[in-house]
Every structure is written in C-alpha cells, then in structure tokens.
Amino acid sequence: MTYDKYKNVHHPTPYLFTLKSGSNFVYYFGEKHSFDPDHPQWSDEKEFWNKFLEDTRDKKRIVFIEGGKRPVEADENQSILKHGGMGLVTYLAHEAQIETFSPEPDEKYERSEMEKEFSREEIQYYYFARIVHQWSKKQDPKPDFKEYVNGYLEGDKKESGWVDFDFSLEAMKKIHSNLFNKLFDENDTNLFYDAITPVELNTMVNKVSRASSQIRDQYIVQQICDYVSKGYSIYLQYGASHAVMQEPLLKELLLH
C-alpha cells in the first residue's frame, strides 16, 4: 500500500490479521507503540498470542519483532516498561520456547540506499529524532535523556560505517536548529512525532522516514515469505501502520 492511499485509510489500533498459507499461519499484531503496562492492547495481544499457539501446535514457529532483538526480562511488566510491546512478545516467546528474530535490513544497506537521495545529516537526524520520540514515550521516571540517546548514537556510529561523521548529541542539536530554525528541546514531543511520521511530507525528515519505511517494509515482506516457504508459522509484532501497509502484498503473495 502506498502512503498516499494509507492517509485515507481508517483502521483500528492495534491492527490484527491472520493469514493461512498452505498449512502455515501468519499472525500479525500491529501495535500502538507504548511502554505502559496498563495499556488495554496487551489483553488483546495475549488473547491473539494464545490463538497463535493453539493453531500452530506441533509446527515450526518463529516470532518476528520490530527494531532488533530484545533481552528477556523478569516478568511482563518489566518487559513492557523497558522495551514496550517488543519486550512483551519476547517474554511470551521465551515462555513458549519459541525463537525471536528481527527481520530488519542491514543498517549499512538501508543508509546506503537513502544516501542516493538524502544527505548524511538528514539521514542521521531522522534516526536521532526517532530515539528522542521513543524516549518521550517512556513511563515516568524517564531514564536520563543524555545517557539514553548517547547509547543509541554510539550504536549508530558503529553500525553506519560513517568514519568521519560527528554522531555527538551537540552535532544532532545543530542539525535540529538548521532544519527547524529553533533550539532543540527534547520535551517538544509534537515536533518529534510530526518529524518522524512517514505519512506526511512536510519536512525533509518526513521524506527520509518514508524512504526508510519503504525499504524496511519491502525487506520484511520478503523475509516473511521466505520463512513461510521454509515451513514456518510466524507471529509478527510491528507498529500498526506496518501491518496495514504490508497486508495487501502479503495476501497477494501468500494466498495463491
């Protein structure tokens, strides 16, 4: 589904759907990203998860999660507080002795594809703004802002392969000022939400976000089809927009 079409789609969140391809199942839980253990969607998730376990008993199973693998925490509450829904499904998969996998493209590949259209400053700022927005959604007391984002910036430095690029927080703040003509404020949650959405194209950062999402969606769908062809049933957990946008192509490729 294109983003122009997606803008006119009204869908529930969480967005859930199930496909059966031959004897294999794809269960897709499109979540509202949240770190709140009391969010009502987790009840929907556990009901959906139990149906997946029932339908796929004695089958090869795997869990796909967004944005990299998560560690297993002590309980469901800690899993959600630290890692959101991806933490919860990691915990549930561990309890059921099912492997988790993050079907994301290699970051060097994603960055190299985006460099065909965008500057390194625009690309890195998008990754940075995404983490600032993630920090803003953390439950109080929030982790220390500088410590939180610097950990991710160090990871970006290692994963990117950009040897001569400045990944410091101060450099990100300068890019922010140049892009938005205002001083950086980590508590300006509306700005960061608006900046990283791929649905609208109001800024260059939105355009980077859309390019990133399209690269990822294509790769994820390919991975789903590859694993189903190998006899796996898959439980997927991604943001609701990914679920809605991937569903038409998954139906076309798997229901034939």
SULJO-V497685 format. One record per backbone hydrogen bond with DSSP energy under -1.0 kcal/mol. CO is the residue of the C=O (numbers start at 0). NH is the residue of the N-H. Records with the same first field share a line. If there is no record, write none. Layout:
CO=NH ; NH
This chain:
1=5
2=6
4=7
5=8
14=29
16=27
18=25
20=23
23=20
24=233
25=18
26=235
27=16
28=237
29=14
30=239
35=38
38=41
39=42 ; 43
40=44
41=45
42=46
43=47
44=48
45=49
46=50
47=51
48=52
49=53
50=54
51=55
55=58
59=232
61=234
62=100
63=236
74=78
75=79
76=80
77=81
78=82
79=83
83=87
84=88
85=89
86=90
87=91
88=92
89=93
90=94
91=95
92=97
93=96
98=62
100=64
101=103
105=109
106=110
107=111
108=112
109=113
110=114
113=116 ; 117
118=122
119=123
120=124
121=125
122=126
123=127
124=128
125=129
126=130
127=131
128=132
129=133
130=134
131=135
134=137
143=147
144=148
145=149
146=150
147=151
148=152
149=153
150=154
151=155
152=156
153=157
154=158
155=159
160=162
167=171
168=172
169=173
170=174
171=175
172=176
173=177
174=178
175=179
176=180
184=187
186=188
187=191
188=192
189=193
190=194
191=195
202=206
203=207
204=208
205=209
206=210
207=211
208=212
209=213
210=214
211=215
212=216
213=217
214=218
215=219
216=220
217=221
218=222
219=223
220=224
221=225
222=226
223=227
224=228
226=231
227=230
232=61
233=26
234=63
235=28
236=65
237=30
238=242
239=243
240=244
241=245
242=246
245=249
246=250
247=251
248=252
249=253
250=254
253=255
